């Protein structure tokens, strides 16, 4: 597990947010989950567990 979160305002975090926003209401639940997991992991620096992913 990583403890390194991406710094607020970084291009990588902005891209993850844009991907997540685009996935909301989209046709692919898989893309929504992948985008949300990426955003959580980048923003918090922790790995999302399989149990958490199943919940999403």
mmCIF file of the N, C-alpha and C atoms, coordinates in Angstrom:
data_MODEL
# 
_entry.id   MODEL 
# 
loop_
_atom_site.group_PDB 
_atom_site.id 
_atom_site.type_symbol 
_atom_site.label_atom_id 
_atom_site.label_alt_id 
_atom_site.label_comp_id 
_atom_site.label_asym_id 
_atom_site.label_entity_id 
_atom_site.label_seq_id 
_atom_site.pdbx_PDB_ins_code 
_atom_site.Cartn_x 
_atom_site.Cartn_y 
_atom_site.Cartn_z 
_atom_site.occupancy 
_atom_site.B_iso_or_equiv 
_atom_site.pdbx_formal_charge 
_atom_site.auth_seq_id 
_atom_site.auth_comp_id 
_atom_site.auth_asym_id 
_atom_site.auth_atom_id 
_atom_site.pdbx_PDB_model_num 
ATOM 1   N N  . UNK A 1 1  ? 0.851   -1.178 0.000   1.00 0.00 ? 1  UNK A N  1 
ATOM 2   C CA . UNK A 1 1  ? 0.000   0.000  0.000   1.00 0.00 ? 1  UNK A CA 1 
ATOM 3   C C  . UNK A 1 1  ? 0.890   1.231  0.000   1.00 0.00 ? 1  UNK A C  1 
ATOM 4   N N  . UNK A 1 2  ? 0.569   2.140  -0.855  1.00 0.00 ? 2  UNK A N  1 
ATOM 5   C CA . UNK A 1 2  ? 1.317   3.389  -0.950  1.00 0.00 ? 2  UNK A CA 1 
ATOM 6   C C  . UNK A 1 2  ? 0.705   4.432  -0.030  1.00 0.00 ? 2  UNK A C  1 
ATOM 7   N N  . UNK A 1 3  ? 1.534   5.266  0.529   1.00 0.00 ? 3  UNK A N  1 
ATOM 8   C CA . UNK A 1 3  ? 1.054   6.373  1.357   1.00 0.00 ? 3  UNK A CA 1 
ATOM 9   C C  . UNK A 1 3  ? 1.270   7.705  0.671   1.00 0.00 ? 3  UNK A C  1 
ATOM 10  N N  . UNK A 1 4  ? 1.515   7.685  -0.624  1.00 0.00 ? 4  UNK A N  1 
ATOM 11  C CA . UNK A 1 4  ? 1.829   8.898  -1.357  1.00 0.00 ? 4  UNK A CA 1 
ATOM 12  C C  . UNK A 1 4  ? 0.640   9.327  -2.197  1.00 0.00 ? 4  UNK A C  1 
ATOM 13  N N  . UNK A 1 5  ? 0.006   10.404 -1.807  1.00 0.00 ? 5  UNK A N  1 
ATOM 14  C CA . UNK A 1 5  ? -1.103  10.957 -2.584  1.00 0.00 ? 5  UNK A CA 1 
ATOM 15  C C  . UNK A 1 5  ? -0.546  11.959 -3.585  1.00 0.00 ? 5  UNK A C  1 
ATOM 16  N N  . UNK A 1 6  ? -1.234  12.113 -4.688  1.00 0.00 ? 6  UNK A N  1 
ATOM 17  C CA . UNK A 1 6  ? -0.848  13.095 -5.700  1.00 0.00 ? 6  UNK A CA 1 
ATOM 18  C C  . UNK A 1 6  ? -1.211  14.483 -5.186  1.00 0.00 ? 6  UNK A C  1 
ATOM 19  N N  . UNK A 1 7  ? -0.326  15.418 -5.412  1.00 0.00 ? 7  UNK A N  1 
ATOM 20  C CA . UNK A 1 7  ? -0.531  16.790 -4.934  1.00 0.00 ? 7  UNK A CA 1 
ATOM 21  C C  . UNK A 1 7  ? -1.724  17.431 -5.621  1.00 0.00 ? 7  UNK A C  1 
ATOM 22  N N  . UNK A 1 8  ? -2.543  18.102 -4.817  1.00 0.00 ? 8  UNK A N  1 
ATOM 23  C CA . UNK A 1 8  ? -3.721  18.814 -5.318  1.00 0.00 ? 8  UNK A CA 1 
ATOM 24  C C  . UNK A 1 8  ? -3.334  19.726 -6.480  1.00 0.00 ? 8  UNK A C  1 
ATOM 25  N N  . UNK A 1 9  ? -4.116  19.681 -7.537  1.00 0.00 ? 9  UNK A N  1 
ATOM 26  C CA . UNK A 1 9  ? -3.878  20.553 -8.680  1.00 0.00 ? 9  UNK A CA 1 
ATOM 27  C C  . UNK A 1 9  ? -2.906  19.989 -9.700  1.00 0.00 ? 9  UNK A C  1 
ATOM 28  N N  . UNK A 1 10 ? -2.415  18.765 -9.483  1.00 0.00 ? 10 UNK A N  1 
ATOM 29  C CA . UNK A 1 10 ? -1.502  18.173 -10.444 1.00 0.00 ? 10 UNK A CA 1 
ATOM 30  C C  . UNK A 1 10 ? -2.271  17.753 -11.699 1.00 0.00 ? 10 UNK A C  1 
ATOM 31  N N  . UNK A 1 11 ? -1.576  17.684 -12.800 1.00 0.00 ? 11 UNK A N  1 
ATOM 32  C CA . UNK A 1 11 ? -2.206  17.297 -14.060 1.00 0.00 ? 11 UNK A CA 1 
ATOM 33  C C  . UNK A 1 11 ? -2.755  15.876 -13.981 1.00 0.00 ? 11 UNK A C  1 
ATOM 34  N N  . UNK A 1 12 ? -2.053  14.995 -13.289 1.00 0.00 ? 12 UNK A N  1 
ATOM 35  C CA . UNK A 1 12 ? -2.495  13.605 -13.173 1.00 0.00 ? 12 UNK A CA 1 
ATOM 36  C C  . UNK A 1 12 ? -3.810  13.506 -12.395 1.00 0.00 ? 12 UNK A C  1 
ATOM 37  N N  . UNK A 1 13 ? -3.915  14.253 -11.306 1.00 0.00 ? 13 UNK A N  1 
ATOM 38  C CA . UNK A 1 13 ? -5.142  14.249 -10.513 1.00 0.00 ? 13 UNK A CA 1 
ATOM 39  C C  . UNK A 1 13 ? -6.280  14.926 -11.275 1.00 0.00 ? 13 UNK A C  1 
ATOM 40  N N  . UNK A 1 14 ? -5.984  16.015 -11.969 1.00 0.00 ? 14 UNK A N  1 
ATOM 41  C CA . UNK A 1 14 ? -7.000  16.686 -12.787 1.00 0.00 ? 14 UNK A CA 1 
ATOM 42  C C  . UNK A 1 14 ? -7.531  15.762 -13.875 1.00 0.00 ? 14 UNK A C  1 
ATOM 43  N N  . UNK A 1 15 ? -6.639  14.980 -14.492 1.00 0.00 ? 15 UNK A N  1 
ATOM 44  C CA . UNK A 1 15 ? -7.053  14.035 -15.534 1.00 0.00 ? 15 UNK A CA 1 
ATOM 45  C C  . UNK A 1 15 ? -7.932  12.934 -14.948 1.00 0.00 ? 15 UNK A C  1 
ATOM 46  N N  . UNK A 1 16 ? -7.586  12.457 -13.745 1.00 0.00 ? 16 UNK A N  1 
ATOM 47  C CA . UNK A 1 16 ? -8.395  11.422 -13.094 1.00 0.00 ? 16 UNK A CA 1 
ATOM 48  C C  . UNK A 1 16 ? -9.778  11.965 -12.761 1.00 0.00 ? 16 UNK A C  1 
ATOM 49  N N  . UNK A 1 17 ? -9.851  13.198 -12.304 1.00 0.00 ? 17 UNK A N  1 
ATOM 50  C CA . UNK A 1 17 ? -11.154 13.810 -12.012 1.00 0.00 ? 17 UNK A CA 1 
ATOM 51  C C  . UNK A 1 17 ? -11.991 13.955 -13.272 1.00 0.00 ? 17 UNK A C  1 
ATOM 52  N N  . UNK A 1 18 ? -11.361 14.377 -14.358 1.00 0.00 ? 18 UNK A N  1 
ATOM 53  C CA . UNK A 1 18 ? -12.076 14.537 -15.626 1.00 0.00 ? 18 UNK A CA 1 
ATOM 54  C C  . UNK A 1 18 ? -12.594 13.188 -16.127 1.00 0.00 ? 18 UNK A C  1 
ATOM 55  N N  . UNK A 1 19 ? -11.767 12.151 -15.999 1.00 0.00 ? 19 UNK A N  1 
ATOM 56  C CA . UNK A 1 19 ? -12.195 10.801 -16.412 1.00 0.00 ? 19 UNK A CA 1 
ATOM 57  C C  . UNK A 1 19 ? -13.381 10.349 -15.568 1.00 0.00 ? 19 UNK A C  1 
ATOM 58  N N  . UNK A 1 20 ? -13.326 10.582 -14.266 1.00 0.00 ? 20 UNK A N  1 
ATOM 59  C CA . UNK A 1 20 ? -14.413 10.188 -13.374 1.00 0.00 ? 20 UNK A CA 1 
ATOM 60  C C  . UNK A 1 20 ? -15.695 10.938 -13.726 1.00 0.00 ? 20 UNK A C  1 
ATOM 61  N N  . UNK A 1 21 ? -15.597 12.251 -13.902 1.00 0.00 ? 21 UNK A N  1 
ATOM 62  C CA . UNK A 1 21 ? -16.783 13.046 -14.259 1.00 0.00 ? 21 UNK A CA 1 
ATOM 63  C C  . UNK A 1 21 ? -17.395 12.554 -15.567 1.00 0.00 ? 21 UNK A C  1 
ATOM 64  N N  . UNK A 1 22 ? -16.546 12.232 -16.536 1.00 0.00 ? 22 UNK A N  1 
ATOM 65  C CA . UNK A 1 22 ? -17.039 11.761 -17.835 1.00 0.00 ? 22 UNK A CA 1 
ATOM 66  C C  . UNK A 1 22 ? -17.732 10.398 -17.716 1.00 0.00 ? 22 UNK A C  1 
ATOM 67  N N  . UNK A 1 23 ? -17.299 9.601  -16.741 1.00 0.00 ? 23 UNK A N  1 
ATOM 68  C CA . UNK A 1 23 ? -17.861 8.250  -16.598 1.00 0.00 ? 23 UNK A CA 1 
ATOM 69  C C  . UNK A 1 23 ? -19.206 8.236  -15.881 1.00 0.00 ? 23 UNK A C  1 
ATOM 70  N N  . UNK A 1 24 ? -19.511 9.301  -15.156 1.00 0.00 ? 24 UNK A N  1 
ATOM 71  C CA . UNK A 1 24 ? -20.779 9.368  -14.424 1.00 0.00 ? 24 UNK A CA 1 
ATOM 72  C C  . UNK A 1 24 ? -21.920 9.447  -15.442 1.00 0.00 ? 24 UNK A C  1 
ATOM 73  N N  . UNK A 1 25 ? -22.837 8.543  -15.325 1.00 0.00 ? 25 UNK A N  1 
ATOM 74  C CA . UNK A 1 25 ? -23.976 8.527  -16.238 1.00 0.00 ? 25 UNK A CA 1 
ATOM 75  C C  . UNK A 1 25 ? -23.655 7.940  -17.597 1.00 0.00 ? 25 UNK A C  1 
ATOM 76  N N  . UNK A 1 26 ? -22.440 7.416  -17.743 1.00 0.00 ? 26 UNK A N  1 
ATOM 77  C CA . UNK A 1 26 ? -22.052 6.809  -19.013 1.00 0.00 ? 26 UNK A CA 1 
ATOM 78  C C  . UNK A 1 26 ? -22.644 5.421  -19.176 1.00 0.00 ? 26 UNK A C  1 
ATOM 79  N N  . UNK A 1 27 ? -22.314 4.799  -20.286 1.00 0.00 ? 27 UNK A N  1 
ATOM 80  C CA . UNK A 1 27 ? -22.864 3.485  -20.612 1.00 0.00 ? 27 UNK A CA 1 
ATOM 81  C C  . UNK A 1 27 ? -22.107 2.327  -19.972 1.00 0.00 ? 27 UNK A C  1 
ATOM 82  N N  . UNK A 1 28 ? -20.908 2.594  -19.457 1.00 0.00 ? 28 UNK A N  1 
ATOM 83  C CA . UNK A 1 28 ? -20.062 1.511  -18.961 1.00 0.00 ? 28 UNK A CA 1 
ATOM 84  C C  . UNK A 1 28 ? -19.863 1.601  -17.448 1.00 0.00 ? 28 UNK A C  1 
ATOM 85  N N  . UNK A 1 29 ? -20.456 0.645  -16.745 1.00 0.00 ? 29 UNK A N  1 
ATOM 86  C CA . UNK A 1 29 ? -20.252 0.587  -15.301 1.00 0.00 ? 29 UNK A CA 1 
ATOM 87  C C  . UNK A 1 29 ? -18.784 0.271  -14.993 1.00 0.00 ? 29 UNK A C  1 
ATOM 88  N N  . UNK A 1 30 ? -18.166 -0.562 -15.825 1.00 0.00 ? 30 UNK A N  1 
ATOM 89  C CA . UNK A 1 30 ? -16.763 -0.920 -15.629 1.00 0.00 ? 30 UNK A CA 1 
ATOM 90  C C  . UNK A 1 30 ? -15.868 0.309  -15.705 1.00 0.00 ? 30 UNK A C  1 
ATOM 91  N N  . UNK A 1 31 ? -16.122 1.201  -16.644 1.00 0.00 ? 31 UNK A N  1 
ATOM 92  C CA . UNK A 1 31 ? -15.331 2.433  -16.761 1.00 0.00 ? 31 UNK A CA 1 
ATOM 93  C C  . UNK A 1 31 ? -15.575 3.338  -15.561 1.00 0.00 ? 31 UNK A C  1 
ATOM 94  N N  . UNK A 1 32 ? -16.810 3.419  -15.100 1.00 0.00 ? 32 UNK A N  1 
ATOM 95  C CA . UNK A 1 32 ? -17.124 4.219  -13.919 1.00 0.00 ? 32 UNK A CA 1 
ATOM 96  C C  . UNK A 1 32 ? -16.325 3.728  -12.714 1.00 0.00 ? 32 UNK A C  1 
ATOM 97  N N  . UNK A 1 33 ? -16.339 2.413  -12.491 1.00 0.00 ? 33 UNK A N  1 
ATOM 98  C CA . UNK A 1 33 ? -15.614 1.854  -11.349 1.00 0.00 ? 33 UNK A CA 1 
ATOM 99  C C  . UNK A 1 33 ? -14.117 2.081  -11.503 1.00 0.00 ? 33 UNK A C  1 
ATOM 100 N N  . UNK A 1 34 ? -13.584 1.836  -12.686 1.00 0.00 ? 34 UNK A N  1 
ATOM 101 C CA . UNK A 1 34 ? -12.145 2.028  -12.921 1.00 0.00 ? 34 UNK A CA 1 
ATOM 102 C C  . UNK A 1 34 ? -11.743 3.482  -12.701 1.00 0.00 ? 34 UNK A C  1 
ATOM 103 N N  . UNK A 1 35 ? -12.560 4.402  -13.173 1.00 0.00 ? 35 UNK A N  1 
ATOM 104 C CA . UNK A 1 35 ? -12.257 5.824  -13.012 1.00 0.00 ? 35 UNK A CA 1 
ATOM 105 C C  . UNK A 1 35 ? -12.328 6.238  -11.548 1.00 0.00 ? 35 UNK A C  1 
ATOM 106 N N  . UNK A 1 36 ? -13.313 5.720  -10.824 1.00 0.00 ? 36 UNK A N  1 
ATOM 107 C CA . UNK A 1 36 ? -13.454 6.054  -9.407  1.00 0.00 ? 36 UNK A CA 1 
ATOM 108 C C  . UNK A 1 36 ? -12.292 5.490  -8.604  1.00 0.00 ? 36 UNK A C  1 
ATOM 109 N N  . UNK A 1 37 ? -11.914 4.253  -8.893  1.00 0.00 ? 37 UNK A N  1 
ATOM 110 C CA . UNK A 1 37 ? -10.778 3.632  -8.202  1.00 0.00 ? 37 UNK A CA 1 
ATOM 111 C C  . UNK A 1 37 ? -9.505  4.435  -8.467  1.00 0.00 ? 37 UNK A C  1 
ATOM 112 N N  . UNK A 1 38 ? -9.273  4.801  -9.712  1.00 0.00 ? 38 UNK A N  1 
ATOM 113 C CA . UNK A 1 38 ? -8.074  5.585  -10.044 1.00 0.00 ? 38 UNK A CA 1 
ATOM 114 C C  . UNK A 1 38 ? -8.068  6.907  -9.295  1.00 0.00 ? 38 UNK A C  1 
ATOM 115 N N  . UNK A 1 39 ? -9.202  7.575  -9.234  1.00 0.00 ? 39 UNK A N  1 
ATOM 116 C CA . UNK A 1 39 ? -9.291  8.858  -8.537  1.00 0.00 ? 39 UNK A CA 1 
ATOM 117 C C  . UNK A 1 39 ? -9.030  8.687  -7.041  1.00 0.00 ? 39 UNK A C  1 
ATOM 118 N N  . UNK A 1 40 ? -9.619  7.675  -6.436  1.00 0.00 ? 40 UNK A N  1 
ATOM 119 C CA . UNK A 1 40 ? -9.399  7.430  -5.005  1.00 0.00 ? 40 UNK A CA 1 
ATOM 120 C C  . UNK A 1 40 ? -7.928  7.128  -4.739  1.00 0.00 ? 40 UNK A C  1 
ATOM 121 N N  . UNK A 1 41 ? -7.348  6.255  -5.542  1.00 0.00 ? 41 UNK A N  1 
ATOM 122 C CA . UNK A 1 41 ? -5.961  5.862  -5.320  1.00 0.00 ? 41 UNK A CA 1 
ATOM 123 C C  . UNK A 1 41 ? -5.001  7.023  -5.524  1.00 0.00 ? 41 UNK A C  1 
ATOM 124 N N  . UNK A 1 42 ? -5.237  7.827  -6.546  1.00 0.00 ? 42 UNK A N  1 
ATOM 125 C CA . UNK A 1 42 ? -4.371  8.995  -6.772  1.00 0.00 ? 42 UNK A CA 1 
ATOM 126 C C  . UNK A 1 42 ? -4.554  10.048 -5.690  1.00 0.00 ? 42 UNK A C  1 
ATOM 127 N N  . UNK A 1 43 ? -5.784  10.266 -5.302  1.00 0.00 ? 43 UNK A N  1 
ATOM 128 C CA . UNK A 1 43 ? -6.076  11.322 -4.340  1.00 0.00 ? 43 UNK A CA 1 
ATOM 129 C C  . UNK A 1 43 ? -5.681  11.003 -2.915  1.00 0.00 ? 43 UNK A C  1 
ATOM 130 N N  . UNK A 1 44 ? -5.719  9.708  -2.570  1.00 0.00 ? 44 UNK A N  1 
ATOM 131 C CA . UNK A 1 44 ? -5.441  9.331  -1.186  1.00 0.00 ? 44 UNK A CA 1 
ATOM 132 C C  . UNK A 1 44 ? -4.109  8.625  -0.995  1.00 0.00 ? 44 UNK A C  1 
ATOM 133 N N  . UNK A 1 45 ? -3.576  8.071  -2.069  1.00 0.00 ? 45 UNK A N  1 
ATOM 134 C CA . UNK A 1 45 ? -2.322  7.337  -1.965  1.00 0.00 ? 45 UNK A CA 1 
ATOM 135 C C  . UNK A 1 45 ? -2.484  5.932  -1.417  1.00 0.00 ? 45 UNK A C  1 
ATOM 136 N N  . UNK A 1 46 ? -3.712  5.442  -1.356  1.00 0.00 ? 46 UNK A N  1 
ATOM 137 C CA . UNK A 1 46 ? -3.923  4.082  -0.867  1.00 0.00 ? 46 UNK A CA 1 
ATOM 138 C C  . UNK A 1 46 ? -4.543  3.230  -1.965  1.00 0.00 ? 46 UNK A C  1 
ATOM 139 N N  . UNK A 1 47 ? -4.372  1.927  -1.839  1.00 0.00 ? 47 UNK A N  1 
ATOM 140 C CA . UNK A 1 47 ? -4.920  0.987  -2.792  1.00 0.00 ? 47 UNK A CA 1 
ATOM 141 C C  . UNK A 1 47 ? -6.336  0.616  -2.378  1.00 0.00 ? 47 UNK A C  1 
ATOM 142 N N  . UNK A 1 48 ? -7.238  0.622  -3.323  1.00 0.00 ? 48 UNK A N  1 
ATOM 143 C CA . UNK A 1 48 ? -8.628  0.235  -3.071  1.00 0.00 ? 48 UNK A CA 1 
ATOM 144 C C  . UNK A 1 48 ? -8.690  -1.287 -3.104  1.00 0.00 ? 48 UNK A C  1 
ATOM 145 N N  . UNK A 1 49 ? -9.296  -1.876 -2.082  1.00 0.00 ? 49 UNK A N  1 
ATOM 146 C CA . UNK A 1 49 ? -9.370  -3.341 -1.974  1.00 0.00 ? 49 UNK A CA 1 
ATOM 147 C C  . UNK A 1 49 ? -10.407 -3.905 -2.945  1.00 0.00 ? 49 UNK A C  1 
ATOM 148 N N  . UNK A 1 50 ? -10.272 -5.208 -3.205  1.00 0.00 ? 50 UNK A N  1 
ATOM 149 C CA . UNK A 1 50 ? -11.252 -5.881 -4.058  1.00 0.00 ? 50 UNK A CA 1 
ATOM 150 C C  . UNK A 1 50 ? -12.654 -5.810 -3.445  1.00 0.00 ? 50 UNK A C  1 
ATOM 151 N N  . UNK A 1 51 ? -12.742 -5.887 -2.140  1.00 0.00 ? 51 UNK A N  1 
ATOM 152 C CA . UNK A 1 51 ? -14.042 -5.782 -1.464  1.00 0.00 ? 51 UNK A CA 1 
ATOM 153 C C  . UNK A 1 51 ? -14.663 -4.411 -1.704  1.00 0.00 ? 51 UNK A C  1 
ATOM 154 N N  . UNK A 1 52 ? -13.860 -3.373 -1.637  1.00 0.00 ? 52 UNK A N  1 
ATOM 155 C CA . UNK A 1 52 ? -14.369 -2.022 -1.912  1.00 0.00 ? 52 UNK A CA 1 
ATOM 156 C C  . UNK A 1 52 ? -14.803 -1.884 -3.363  1.00 0.00 ? 52 UNK A C  1 
ATOM 157 N N  . UNK A 1 53 ? -14.032 -2.464 -4.270  1.00 0.00 ? 53 UNK A N  1 
ATOM 158 C CA . UNK A 1 53 ? -14.365 -2.407 -5.695  1.00 0.00 ? 53 UNK A CA 1 
ATOM 159 C C  . UNK A 1 53 ? -15.678 -3.136 -5.951  1.00 0.00 ? 53 UNK A C  1 
ATOM 160 N N  . UNK A 1 54 ? -15.865 -4.292 -5.313  1.00 0.00 ? 54 UNK A N  1 
ATOM 161 C CA . UNK A 1 54 ? -17.121 -5.036 -5.461  1.00 0.00 ? 54 UNK A CA 1 
ATOM 162 C C  . UNK A 1 54 ? -18.310 -4.194 -4.989  1.00 0.00 ? 54 UNK A C  1 
ATOM 163 N N  . UNK A 1 55 ? -18.107 -3.388 -3.941  1.00 0.00 ? 55 UNK A N  1 
ATOM 164 C CA . UNK A 1 55 ? -19.169 -2.539 -3.410  1.00 0.00 ? 55 UNK A CA 1 
ATOM 165 C C  . UNK A 1 55 ? -19.563 -1.443 -4.401  1.00 0.00 ? 55 UNK A C  1 
ATOM 166 N N  . UNK A 1 56 ? -18.559 -0.933 -5.149  1.00 0.00 ? 56 UNK A N  1 
ATOM 167 C CA . UNK A 1 56 ? -18.845 0.144  -6.102  1.00 0.00 ? 56 UNK A CA 1 
ATOM 168 C C  . UNK A 1 56 ? -19.713 -0.376 -7.227  1.00 0.00 ? 56 UNK A C  1 
# 
